[in-house]
Amino acid sequence: MSIAIALHILSAVIWVGGMFFAHQVLRPIAAAQLAPPQRLPLWSGVFKRFFPWVWLSILLLTGTGYWMIFSVFGGMQSVGLHVHLMQGLGWLMILLYMHLYFGPFRRLKEAIITENWQEAGRRLNQIRQVVGLNLGLGLVVIAVAAGGRYLPI
């Protein structure tokens, strides 16, 4: 179980930490210092490097989470409300990420190829909004996980 917990936590740190860095640190600096023809391809490249890590994190989070629930904790009926909250919010995060990946990110790459900077900017703004929402959800999940059964829920 120690390996499962370690992989679970590391996966959450990679995904949520990456979103925090991108949204709160890199985004404001890139917007202030780079024009769209430089900024938008930068973001596309950042996402191309980061998104495979998100896919791996999703696989590890769901795999280790369900493995622990069913092999260690005795199934869904045996876990606390905090685990159900983590699971529900986690699936919402996954669905939002899939929307981002297969929708706005795909269209961002297409707009960059055709040098349609206005369209690329709109798609990057969509991505920013989804990442901001997912970041907020991820931070709540971490708080629920850290507080666990001690939270007043």
Stockholm file with secondary structure:
# STOCKHOLM 1.0

chainA/1-153         MSIAIALHILSAVIWVGGMFFAHQVLRPIAAAQLAPPQRLPLWSGVFKRFFPWVWLSILLLTGTGYWMIFSVFGGMQSVGLHVHLMQGLGWLMILLYMHLYFGPFRRLKEAIITENWQEAGRRLNQIRQVVGLNLGLGLVVIAVAAGGRYLPI
#=GR chainA/1-153 SS CHHHHHHHHHHHHHHHHHHHIIIIIIHHHHHHHCCHHHHHHHHHHHHHHHHHHHHHHHHHHHHHHHHIIIIISCSGGGSCHHHHHHHHHHHHHHHHHHHHIIIIIHHHHHHHHTTCHHHHHHHHHHHHHHHHHHHHHHHHHHHHHHHGGGSCC
#=GC SS_cons         CHHHHHHHHHHHHHHHHHHHIIIIIIHHHHHHHCCHHHHHHHHHHHHHHHHHHHHHHHHHHHHHHHHIIIIISCSGGGSCHHHHHHHHHHHHHHHHHHHHIIIIIHHHHHHHHTTCHHHHHHHHHHHHHHHHHHHHHHHHHHHHHHHGGGSCC
//
